[in-house]
Amino acid sequence: MSYLLMIVEKRGARAANSPERARELYDSMMAYADTLQREGVLRAAQSLRIDDHAVRISAAEGELQVRDGPFAEAKEMVGGFFWLDVADREAAIAIAHRCPAVNWATVEVRECAPCNAD
């Protein structure tokens, strides 16, 4: 089964780190990804740039709207993800418990499924 581990960070938290601390945190996440790769459960992993570089597109109210980040109403942002192929939800949760990001962010575990699945 496919699961996504999303790293949900407080906006601005990255900027508060020294370059050395930022490299240390990034390296710990890459080591975690390497471990998952060796275990055969990792499909993909990627860090995302801060949402200052994001764009939101919607057709709400019948007209296409494009909004550049940052998004003032957002208190958090998705900072990266790990896409897993595991047996079940419990396996995904167990892997999330080992993620270094649980020490400075929230790791959200989501099953991949069609949008009309409940």
Backbone as a ProteinNet text record, in pm:
[ID]
protein_1_A
[PRIMARY]
MSYLLMIVEKRGARAANSPERARELYDSMMAYADTLQREGVLRAAQSLRIDDHAVRISAAEGELQVRDGPFAEAKEMVGGFFWLDVADREAAIAIAHRCPAVNWATVEVRECAPCNAD
[TERTIARY]
84.6	0	88.9	42.7	117.8	74.7	174	151.4	247.7	202.4	286.2	310.3	436.6	471.9	503	421.6	442.7	503.7	611.3	678.1	615.1	539	466	542.5	597.9	684.6	615.9	656.7	612.5	680.5	603.4	662	765.9	877.8	984.8	1083.6	1052.5	1141.7	1276.8	1277.7	1405.2	1498.3	1442.3	1524.1	1587.4	1527.5	1579.6	1703.5	1729.6	1845.7	1971.5	2083	2211.9	2237.1	2324.6	2357.2	2408.3	2484.1	2536.7	2423.5	2331.7	2217.2	2128.2	2105.4	2023.2	2084.8	2216	2285.2	2274	2287.1	2276.8	2137.4	2032.2	1895.3	1871.4	1917.5	1901.3	1973.8	2096	2172.5	2103.2	2042.2	1971.1	1851.5	1784.5	1670.3	1716.8	1830.7	1882.4	1931.2	1988	2028.2	1904.7	1797	1670.1	1618.8	1622.4	1579.4	1665.5	1795.8	1885.6	1847.4	1815.3	1773.7	1646	1547.8	1421.8	1445.1	1537.1	1571.3	1630	1722.7	1783.7	1679.4	1579.3	1473.7	1374.3	1382.6	1295.5	1155.2	1133.7	999.2	984.7	1094.1	1089.8	1068	962	937.1	998.8	991.8	1049.1	1055.8	1146.7	1158	1209	1157.5	1201	1178.1	1274	1257.6	1195.7	1114.7	1050.8	1103.6	1115.6	1154.4	1045.7	1081.5	982.6	872.3	757.9	642.4	650.2	757.2	779.7	789	827.7	848.2	729.4	623.8	507.6	408.5	322.7	213.3	87.8	-22	-152.2	-239.9	-300.6	-387.2	-523.3	-627.6	-764	-857.1	-971.4	-1074.3	-1198.2	-1178.2	-1289.3	-1356.8	-1483.9	-1562.6	-1560.9	-1534.2	-1546.7	-1434.3	-1333.2	-1222.8	-1091	-1001.2	-871.2	-792.4	-743.3	-666.4	-530.2	-427.5	-291.9	-240.5	-196.8	-144.4	-4.6	89.2	225.9	237.6	326.1	356	445.5	466.8	416	268	207.7	64.8	43.8	6.7	0.8	-87.4	-194.1	-284.8	-229.8	-125	-67.9	29.6	11.4	103.4	203.3	170.7	256.8	271	369.9	389.9	440.2	416.4	472.4	615.5	709.2	850.2	915.8	846	900.4	813.3	851.9	770.8	855.5	801.9	853.4	735	748.8	643.5	684.1	600.6	632.8	545.1	598.3	522.1	536.2	432.9	436.8	310.7	310.1	199.3	68.8	78.6	-44.4	-15.5	-121.8	-113.9	-18.5	-23.5	61.8	209.6	242.9	382	423.8	335.2	365.6	385.1	300.7	312.3	442.5	479.9	605.5	724.7	720.1	827.8	828.3	710.7	701.1	760.1	742.5	798.6	950	1014.6	1160.8	1212.1	1123.1	1164	1226.4	1346.4	1409.2	1323.8	1238.7	1159	1058.4	1027	932.8	987.9	1119.3	1181.5	1167.6	1128.5	1114.7	991.9	918.8	801.4	698.4	592.2	490.7	504.5	495.6	497.8	355.5	291.6	154.4	158.3	87.7	82.4	-49.7	-41.4	-162.1	-155.8	-262.9	-270.8	-302.2	-234.9	-265.4	-386.3	-484.3	-608.5	-679.1	-772.6	-851.6	-923.5	-943.2	-1002.4	-1147.1	-1213.7	-1351.3	-1358.5	-1242.8	-1241	-1268	-1335.3	-1361.2	-1270.1
-118.1	0	124.1	226.1	352	446.7	502.5	602.9	717.9	835.8	954.4	1004.1	1024.2	1090.4	1234.4	1326.8	1468.2	1535.4	1608.9	1681.3	1820.2	1844.8	1970.4	2057.2	2166.6	2254.4	2386.7	2450	2586.3	2678.4	2769.4	2867.7	2949.7	2970.8	3050.1	2970.2	2844.8	2764.5	2740.7	2722.1	2697.3	2817.1	2935.9	3058	3077.8	3018.3	3033.5	2947	2851	2762.3	2825.4	2798.9	2838.4	2750.3	2792.2	2706.5	2568.7	2563.9	2436.5	2346.3	2404.4	2326.4	2282	2367.8	2331.9	2213.2	2213.9	2103.5	1975.9	1987.3	1871.1	1807.5	1890.5	1839.5	1774.3	1840.8	1787	1653.2	1646.4	1522.4	1408.4	1440.2	1335.9	1284	1371.5	1329.3	1245.5	1281.2	1203.1	1065.3	1058.2	929.1	842.3	902.9	832.7	779.5	861.8	818.5	702.6	709.7	600.2	469.9	480.1	362.4	302.9	387.7	339.4	276.6	333.4	278	137.5	121.1	-10.8	-111.9	-64.8	-153.6	-190	-121.5	-152.7	-95.9	6.4	62.9	202.9	263.9	402.3	405.6	476.1	497.1	628.8	731.3	862.5	944.4	1040.2	1134.6	1265	1375.5	1504.3	1612.1	1700.3	1820.3	1926.8	2014	2120.6	2256.6	2348.1	2485.1	2547.3	2651.2	2720.2	2778.4	2804.4	2845.1	2988	3058.8	3188.1	3168.2	3048.1	3016.5	2942.8	2923.7	2847.6	2936.6	2871.8	2937.5	2856.3	2923.7	2857.4	2897.1	2796.7	2819.7	2760.9	2838.6	2789.4	2856.5	2793.5	2851.5	2881.4	2911.7	2948	3072.6	3081.4	3195.6	3207.9	3095	3092.1	3156.1	3207.4	3271.3	3214.6	3184.4	3130.7	3235.5	3194.7	3285.2	3223.1	3303.5	3261.6	3351.8	3289	3364.9	3318.3	3409.5	3377.9	3372.6	3284.5	3276.3	3391.3	3414.2	3332.6	3357.5	3266.4	3272.6	3312.1	3436.3	3496.2	3417.6	3354.9	3283.6	3149.6	3101.7	2971.2	2983.2	2898.8	2894.8	2781.8	2687.7	2573.6	2554.5	2474.8	2441.5	2298.2	2234.6	2102.2	2123.4	2072.2	2094.3	1981.8	1870.4	1757.9	1636.2	1527.3	1406.2	1282.1	1170.9	1037.8	956.3	897.1	814.4	669.6	597.2	461.6	358.1	238	121.2	19.3	9.1	-77.1	-162.8	-257.5	-352.5	-288.4	-195.1	-140.1	-10.5	46.3	172.8	163.1	52.6	35.3	38.7	-20.4	-17.2	125.5	200.9	341.1	424	400.9	473.9	438	312.1	270.4	337.4	349.4	417.1	566.4	626.3	769.2	796.1	703.2	719.5	733.7	673.6	677.3	801.2	879.9	996.5	1103.6	1151.6	1256.7	1382.4	1410.2	1533	1537.7	1424	1428.5	1513.2	1540.6	1621.3	1771.5	1815.4	1959.8	1995.2	1895.2	1919.1	1811.3	1810.7	1706.1	1618.9	1488.9	1396.2	1344.1	1383.9	1341.9	1219.6	1114.3	989.6	985	974.8	972	856.1	777.9	671.5	732.4	685.1	728.5	648.6	718.1	654.1	746.6	693.5	780.8	887.5	1004.6	1117.9	1089.8	992.2	963.1	849.6	801.1	698.7	765	690.7	747.9	692.6
0	0	0	-66.3	-72.6	39	105.2	208.4	186.2	220.4	213	354.2	388	513	475.7	521.7	492.5	614.5	591.4	698.1	704.7	808.8	824.9	924.7	873.1	952.6	982.7	1090.6	1117.8	1017.5	961	869.2	943.3	881.5	940	1022.5	1051.9	1136.4	1070.2	940.6	872	883.5	870.6	875.3	1012.6	1115.7	1251.5	1276.6	1188.2	1205.4	1147.9	1213.5	1156.2	1033.4	943.4	827.9	870.9	977.5	1026	1075.5	1152.2	1203.2	1088.4	991.2	875.6	802.2	783	715.2	797.2	929	1018.1	1007.2	1010.8	1000.3	864.1	758.3	622.9	610.2	659.3	652.2	727.9	841.9	917.8	838.8	766.3	684.3	564.7	505.9	393.4	439.1	559.2	615.2	640.5	687.9	708.4	574.2	470.2	337	287.5	309.6	269.8	340.9	468.2	544.8	486.9	458	400.6	263.8	186.8	55.5	71.9	165.1	190.2	238.5	313.2	362.7	252.3	138.3	24.9	34.1	118	133.5	74.1	34.5	-15.3	-166	-208.4	-350.7	-396.2	-311.6	-343.2	-215.4	-213.6	-102.7	-160.7	-108.1	-160	-55.1	-43.9	36.2	-54	2.8	-74.2	-29.6	-124.2	-89	-2.9	68.7	152.1	63.5	123.4	42.9	-10.1	17.7	-49.1	-200.2	-241.7	-382.5	-442.9	-366.9	-413.4	-488	-562.8	-633.3	-607.5	-578.5	-562.8	-680.7	-740.6	-856.3	-824.8	-848.4	-826.5	-926	-943.3	-1029.8	-947.3	-820.8	-733.6	-788.5	-769.3	-815.6	-967.4	-1037.5	-1182.8	-1261.8	-1196.7	-1268.4	-1218	-1310.1	-1274	-1196.1	-1080.6	-995.3	-966	-973	-942.6	-831.7	-721.8	-608	-575.7	-571.2	-533.2	-381.8	-333.5	-191.2	-151.4	-25	84.5	109.9	183.1	208.9	354.6	374.5	508.5	604.6	554.8	644.5	690.6	626.5	661.4	778.7	877.1	991	974.4	886	860.2	709.8	673	532.3	524	411.9	388.2	341.6	418.1	389.3	311.7	298.5	225.2	243.9	177.7	187.3	164.8	213.3	186.5	135.6	18.6	-39.3	-16.8	56.9	99	31.6	20.5	-22.6	89.7	172.4	290.4	297.7	388.6	399.4	446.5	542.1	599.6	675.6	730.9	805	923.3	995.4	1112.6	1074	960.2	913.5	880.3	816.7	783.7	910.3	1009.2	1136.2	1206.8	1205.7	1268.1	1200.9	1069.3	996.5	1030.1	1040.9	1076	1214.2	1307.3	1442.1	1439.2	1339.8	1328.5	1255.4	1199.6	1120.2	1210.2	1175.3	1256.9	1270.4	1172.1	1174.2	1288.7	1350.7	1463.5	1577.7	1574.7	1679.3	1657.4	1537.2	1512.2	1427.5	1381.6	1296.7	1327.8	1251.4	1259.6	1136.5	1154.2	1041.4	1024.5	916.1	887.2	796.7	836.9	761.4	686.2	553.2	470	371.4	364.6	266.1	130.1	27.3	-109.6	-157.9	-212.2	-255.6	-353.9	-430.9	-518.4	-437.9	-497.6	-424.4	-379.6	-441	-399.5	-297.4	-249.3	-145.3	-11.1	76.9	210.5	314
[MASK]
++++++++++++++++++++++++++++++++++++++++++++++++++++++++++++++++++++++++++++++++++++++++++++++++++++++++++++++++++++++

